[in-house]
Amino acid sequence: MSSQNIIDNIGRKVFGEKYEEIRNWCITRNTPNMYHAIPKGKVANVFIVIEPLSRLIIRHEQETTDLTTIPTPLGYSVPAILNTKFQSGAVRRQLLSLLHEWFDRNKGKYLSELKKAGYSRDEYTCTMRPYMKQAKEKQAPEGFEGYCGECPNCLIFGYAVQEGAGYNVKSRVEGDLYVCVVSEEKATVTVTFNAVDDITKTTAMPGTETGALYEFRMVEAGMPFVGKIALKDTTLAELLLTLIAIARTTRIGGRVTHFGEIKIHIPAILFSNYEIGSGYELATRILGKYSSKAPTLEEVINEITAYVSQFKNQGIPVIDRELGNKLRHMNKSDVDMVVLQAWKDVLVLKKSLDKYVGKK
Ligand SMILES: [Zn+2]
């Protein structure tokens, strides 16, 4: 079976009867061409619910003690997850580990195919280290110089280089604010932890008044967050790979050793030519309806379905609450083929960008 047929079969399993329409809507990128570097106005609006399966610690980098919240027009605040936490901190790391696992297991089989598509290395060393500064200062182990610039992680989520070292690539994944649909007061809990000293059998610590007691305000398990991620100008394989990484993201926030377990639901995608909908708009709509009691996950998913249905004339809506599960349960050989095709697709993009910027 040709690789296109394999991807067709996988796409059909995920999108069902909408598959043909979506395949035709997606970008095709078979050979390098400057034209591929230009934005195409294809936006997959992916609506998600983040369901905490354990308590979450959601904080800004600056204010280390308190939870991130945002005000609403209803007169109270609600917890919110910033996109940097979700996209860079969680989904991108998920994709990177998926790619490393794939490469280690498959390089014997597929490295020559990747090289034929333009991959320049024998190993895969892409790591999240934004500016390659440490490599230049020789603090990094040889070969681990940060973003590699030739993998789906780099060419879907973007990367920056040091001045004069080529060009930056902008992310084709653009996130949102993920907003809790329950008020701050009802959605959070403050918990005190202690660390008992084995010698003195107390929490007393020299020089402190509170000793080894500390408090966290956390989001309670089960409180749903809603938001939307825009995936721009993707091929079918890039779309599937990004959705797999989103659906398989299982931790978020601070102290993920103990907290932060989540499940991602993808109840709707709207394939359109512009960005539609926002987590904040969706959340305030739901909060307005469920002011006296917290909505259940089921009710939140129904609200998203109704919200996305309003825009059904603006593109191709896929409304399927099983999408997240289908992507999580996709079998390993299917995921392997998605990675291979997406990797070849991004290498064509890389060569196209080289042409566009006039790089030899
Ligand atoms: Zn990379």
Boltz pocket constraint, residues with backbone or C-beta under 6 A from the ligand:
constraints:
  - pocket:
      binder: B
      contacts: [[A, 126], [A, 127], [A, 146], [A, 147], [A, 148], [A, 149], [A, 150], [A, 151], [A, 152], [A, 153], [A, 154], [A, 155]]
      max_distance: 6.0
